[in-house]
Amino acid sequence: MSMTRGEIRHEPTNAATIPMLTVIAALIGGVRGVQRARALGGTRLDRVQYAGGYAIAFGLAGTIIGVCIARLFEL
C-alpha cells in the first residue's frame, strides 16, 4: 500500500489509558485534599470541601497532561 504526499496513516492504538490518568489524578487529589484539611484542623465538611477542590484541580491537571501525551505520541 503506497502513501501519497500529505497522507497520514494512523495505526490503531490503545488510547483508553489516557482517560484513566484523569480519574487517577482526581482520586489522588481527593486524598491529598483530605490530608491537607486534617493538617489544618478542619471539620468533616472542611475535609469534604478540600477533597472536592483538590479532586477538581488534580483531575483538570490530569486531563491536560493526558491531552499533551496523546498529541505528543499521536494516540
C-alpha positions as CSV (number, residue, x, y, z in Angstrom):
1,M,0.0,0.0,0.0
2,S,1.6,3.2,-1.1
3,M,1.0,6.6,0.6
4,T,0.5,9.8,-1.3
5,R,2.1,13.1,-0.3
6,G,0.4,14.6,2.8
7,E,-1.4,11.4,3.7
8,I,-1.2,10.4,7.4
9,R,-1.6,6.7,8.3
10,H,-2.9,6.1,11.7
11,E,-2.1,2.8,13.5
12,P,-4.7,1.5,15.9
13,T,-3.6,2.3,19.4
14,N,-4.9,1.8,22.9
15,A,-5.9,5.3,23.8
16,A,-8.2,4.1,26.6
17,T,-5.4,4.6,29.1
18,I,-5.5,8.4,28.8
19,P,-8.9,8.9,30.5
20,M,-7.6,6.7,33.3
21,L,-5.0,9.3,34.0
22,T,-7.7,11.9,34.8
23,V,-9.5,9.5,37.2
24,I,-6.3,8.5,39.0
25,A,-5.3,12.2,39.3
26,A,-8.7,13.1,40.7
27,L,-8.6,10.3,43.3
28,I,-5.1,11.3,44.3
29,G,-6.3,15.0,44.6
30,G,-9.2,14.0,46.8
31,V,-7.0,12.1,49.2
32,R,-4.5,14.9,49.2
33,G,-7.3,17.4,49.9
34,V,-8.5,15.4,52.9
35,Q,-4.9,15.2,54.2
36,R,-4.5,18.9,53.8
37,A,-7.8,19.7,55.6
38,R,-6.8,17.4,58.5
39,A,-3.4,19.1,58.8
40,L,-5.1,22.4,59.1
41,G,-7.5,21.1,61.8
42,G,-10.6,21.3,59.7
43,T,-14.0,19.7,60.4
44,R,-15.6,17.0,58.4
45,L,-17.2,19.5,56.0
46,D,-13.9,21.2,55.5
47,R,-12.4,17.9,54.6
48,V,-15.1,17.3,52.0
49,Q,-14.7,20.7,50.5
50,Y,-10.9,20.4,50.3
51,A,-11.3,16.9,48.8
52,G,-13.6,18.2,46.1
53,G,-11.5,21.2,45.3
54,Y,-8.3,19.2,45.1
55,A,-10.0,16.5,43.1
56,I,-11.2,19.0,40.5
57,A,-7.8,20.7,40.3
58,F,-5.9,17.4,40.0
59,G,-8.4,16.0,37.6
60,L,-8.1,19.0,35.4
61,A,-4.3,18.8,35.5
62,G,-4.5,15.1,34.6
63,T,-6.8,15.9,31.7
64,I,-4.4,18.5,30.3
65,I,-1.4,16.1,30.8
66,G,-3.4,13.4,29.1
67,V,-4.1,15.6,26.1
68,C,-0.5,16.6,25.8
69,I,0.6,12.9,26.0
70,A,-1.9,11.9,23.4
71,R,-0.8,14.7,21.0
72,L,2.8,14.1,21.6
73,F,2.6,10.4,20.8
74,E,-0.3,10.8,18.3
75,L,-2.6,8.4,20.1
